[in-house]
Amino acid sequence: MLNVYEWRTDRLVRLDEAAGHDTSCWIDLVSPTPAEVAALEAMTGIEIPSRDDMDDVEPSARFYAENGAVFMIASVVTDLETPDPVKLPVTFILKDGRLVTVRYGQPRSFRFFVTRAMGKPNEKLASGEAIFMGLVEAVVDRYADALEAKGVELDAISRLIFRKRDPKAMESHNLQMVIRDIGRAGDFLALIRESLSNLQRLMAYHSAVSGAKTGGKADREARQMVRLIQRDAAGLGELSVSMSTKVTFLMDATLGLINLEQNQIIKIFSVASVALLPPTLIASIYGMNFEIMPELKWQYGYPLAVGAMVLSAALPYLYFRKKRWL
């Protein structure tokens, strides 16, 4: 799908596909077909990277300049509200004041940016470079909201582990669910941290290229915007690292609780087996089939044997309770 936008007066306007694209400042290519890619290459003179090219991890394959165009490929995490977020490569291409983006998904941050830019007057988005920085800022803002929500979720897990007094809440099957949630949180934070690191490199490369093009005299407001995005990305990266440390701690604590619960079960079985040893011994002695046994003809032999077994089981039990082993 091909989305073309033009800046008119004070806001972003989407152009009809049949209209000319000469005045466009942003061309957004979403899951493009080969025909759409060929048409865009013919119109802009830009060789659009393929999906395989966008998946390359080498910095030289993600940030480069070619035929007067600057190519920057970022890793954007989508589906942040779902249990299984996805990392999506997005290509930003700047050439002659126009921005071209190529993506194979629908990050919510892009939709938020388009809605805001088309509805709210803003004179700061009148160029492709400004739209590029606005999109990156929207992605960073989206990460900030997602990290805030994940922090609330981790706090709830922490309360469940350390402050919950309901014994049923600490059953092993509930703790297994907690481990699953903690593991997903760890995967989520790893994706966010990787994406933020990539965005920092992307902005550093963009700043270097822009400075080289203008002889080191880039627009002050644009440079301030770049520094702001880099600072926000760095701060969120540090936050994700601290949250990852908390995830590791919660995982260790949960595994420790499971081990304690298992040890408690084993201890109960061990104590029960020790308490039942004396009754078993008495039953074994009086269960022998010898003809000559002193107590064989006792009238009260059976109740005395049963009483001895009960007493021999009760005494160890009371002793263990006094020692708080049970």
C-alpha positions, 0 to 999 in steps of 0.5 A: 500500500502506498500512502503519499502525504503533502504539507499544506499550510500547517498540517499534513494532508494525504494525497489521492493516489491518482494525484501527482507526487511532485509536491509530496514530503512523505511517501509511506510504503506499507507491505509494498507489492513489486509493482508499487516498489518499481513505480516508486523507484521510477518516480524518486530514483531511489533503489528501495531495499528489499525485506531481506536487506532490511533484516541485515544486522550489520551497521554498514547495511543499515546506515548508508548513503547512495545516489544522494539519498540517506538510508537508515533502517531501524528496528521498531517493536510492534504489538506492544499490548499483546503478550508477544510483541514483534520486532519490525524493520522500518527503512527511512530514506531522505532525499531532496527534502523528501522522506520515504519510509518502507515497512512491513507492518503497522506500528501504532506509533506511526498511526498516532503520528499521522493522526496528530500531524493531520489533525493538529496544526504544527509548523515544525513538520514542513519537511521530510527531515522534520517528519522523520524526526517526528516519527522517531520521537513518536516511536520513543514516546510509545516505548516510554508508555509501554515501559511504564505499563510494564513497570506497573505489571512488574510491581504487581508481580512483586506484590504477589510474590513478596506481600501476598498472604493468601496461601492459595496465591502461592501454589505451584501452578500459580507460581508457574504462571508467574514465571511465564509472565516474568519470562515474557517481560524479560523478552519484552524488555530485551526487544525494547532495549535492542530497538532503543540502541538501534534508534540511538545509532540511527540518530547519531548517523543522521546527525553526522550526515546532516552536519556533513551536508551543512558544513557543521551548521545544521539548523539549531532547532533540528539539532536540539530535536536530535539531542532530545530524542537521543537523550530520551532514548538513552534514558529509556535504555537505562530504565529498561536495563534496571527493569531487566535487573528487577526481572532477573531478581523476580525470576530468582525469587519465584524459583526460590519459592518453588524450591521452598514449597517443594522442600516443605512437601519433602519435609512433611513426607520425611517427618511422616515416615519417621513418625510411622516407624515405631507403629510399623515396628510394633505391628511387625513384631506382633504380626509374626507367626510364631507359636510361642509368643508371650503375648499371643494369648493375652485377652487385651493384647490387640487393644494394647498393641493398637494403643502402643502404635497410636502412642508411638506415632503421636509422641514423635508428632508432638515432638516435631510440632514442639520443635516447629518442624511441622 
